Amino acid sequence: MRLLVTGGAGYIGSVVAAQLAEDGHDVVVIDDLSTGHADAVPAAVTFRRGSIRGEETLAVLRTGIDAVLHFAAKSLVGESVAHPAVYWDSNLGGTLALLEAMRVTGTARIVFSSTAAVYGEPEHIPITEADPVRPTSPYGATKVAVDTALAEHARMHRAGAVSLRYFNVAGAYRDASGAWRGERHDPETHLIPSVLAAARAGAQVQLFGDDYPTPDGTCIRDYIHVADLARAHLLALGATEPGAHKVYNLGSGRGYSNREVLGTCREVTGLDIPARVAPRRPGDPAVLVASSEAIEAELGWRPERDLRAMVADAWTFAQLPASAGWEPR
């Protein structure tokens, strides 16, 4: 298939693009590089720098794209609380423009990068796709709005859409060429790369909040390896049905507290990484753990790598010199 990956210069998008290319697909990546990195895009795919609202996207769609995998979005919870209008404009506005371009060109399949943040404070654990969506941040709210737009787009235009609601994604991916892809956010807000960066620098790491209603007082999150996550996108491509919008959670079914993650990072690195407790971040629920029973039952997906593997791969990536950590273009 000929596939368009929006946001394919980012962490997850670049890993998905690499796996798609390895699977034999003809892949085009579009990214405006506002947060992504051109050198993260696999050499085996075509890269076009541009906005999902721009003429570049429309031009690519007109070349016979069979499906879109949509990752282009802003994704920082705290930033969305501080600047909600920016998130609504980028995440919802950008997606609406993309869907219109797909309608014009007759591109009828899309897999969307959604988030567990749509659930907010859950009523029970693990969270299922049937649970109510009550986001506690503008970031989560924009993803709910996009899901609504996808459902309407599928209904009105007989398109097939799948939303994948991720829980915490971690680790790094070594592709068939031997190149690694991992997290390079600026600023970095995710716990595992933050802890590993502190380990390399001999610095202290921050744990946001220790007064949550959890066994050790810190947040509990469900982590999945980026390679497992990417594999789910390949499966989701085959699950699209005309006129239908499907939603699947992606998680491991168990959670780890921030202190447990810190402990695993200490074990993997062999370093006694110092930590201090900082105030809670606005919009962070206490516990998020997913049930992935639906996607396992329907598509056969289940995570294969545990937390230690995620941390070990992320640590390998973090220690690589820039020239060896990814493919220069």
ABEGO torsion letter per residue (X at the ends): XBBBBBGAABAAAAAAAAAAAAAGBBBBBBBAGAABBAAABBAABBBBBEBAABAAAAAAAAAGBABBBBABBBABAAAAAABAAAAAAAAAAAAAAAAAAAAAAGBABBBBBBBAAAAEBBABOBBBAABBBBBABAAAAAAAAAAAAAAAAAAAAGBBBBBBBBBBBBEBBBBAAGBBBBBBBOBBABAAAAAAAAAAAGBBBBBBEAABBBAAGBBBBBBBBAAAAAAAAAAAAAABBBGBBBBBBBBAGBBBBAAAAAAAAAAAAGBBBBBBBBBBBBGBBABBBBBAAAAAAAAGBBBABBAAAAAAAAAAAAABBAAAABBBX
